């Protein structure tokens, strides 16, 4: 009788995909639910989010890899921190960028 190997797709999704979805979801939450009157477009925020996500999310993947099977509340807390980083950072960074660059 042969035993089937368990699928690693759920773990792959939870460790490698969901943190980035949480990050870009945080950008969308900021834009559509919490945007200010001078808020930049969602396209600009998402484009700025690509390199920042690689810098902010990638170091936390090792924490998520260790906590996914042992401590689920820590995993969820880390996803919340990732989302909060996206909510707070992008609109502020773009507004500072606008102040420093001259208008054409």
C-alpha positions, -999 to 999 in steps of 0.1 A, spaced: 0 0 0 14 34 -10 11 65 11 6 98 -6 29 127 3 11 157 18 8 187 -4 31 216 4 10 242 -14 -9 254 16 23 260 35 39 276 5 10 300 2 9 308 39 47 315 40 56 330 7 24 345 -8 1 357 20 27 381 36 30 400 2 -8 399 -2 -11 414 33 14 441 24 -3 451 -8 -37 447 8 -25 473 34 -18 497 6 -53 492 -8 -69 496 26 -50 529 31 -60 541 -4 -97 531 -5 -107 533 32 -84 558 49 -72 581 21 -68 618 26 -78 646 3 -43 648 -12 -38 611 -15 -16 598 -44 -30 573 -69 -31 537 -60 -9 529 -90 19 551 -76 16 535 -42 17 500 -56 47 508 -78 65 522 -48 54 492 -28 73 467 -49 108 475 -38 97 484 -3 78 451 1 110 433 -9 129 452 18 102 450 45 86 416 40 115 394 30 133 395 64 101 386 82 96 354 60 121 335 82 100 344 113 68 333 95 85 301 84 93 292 120 60 303 136 35 288 111 36 254 126 43 262 162 27 295 172 -2 307 151 -9 339 171 27 351 164 21 343 127 -11 364 126 6 392 146 35 393 121 10 395 92 -7 424 110 27 442 114 33 438 77 -1 452 68 4 481 92 37 489 77 21 493 43 -8 513 57 15 539 74 45 541 52 35 547 15 13 578 16 37 595 40 67 586 18 50 599 -13 40 631 4 76 637 15 88 629 -20 64 655 -34 77 681 -10 113 675 -21 108 674 -58 100 705 -78 68 705 -98 72 706 -136 
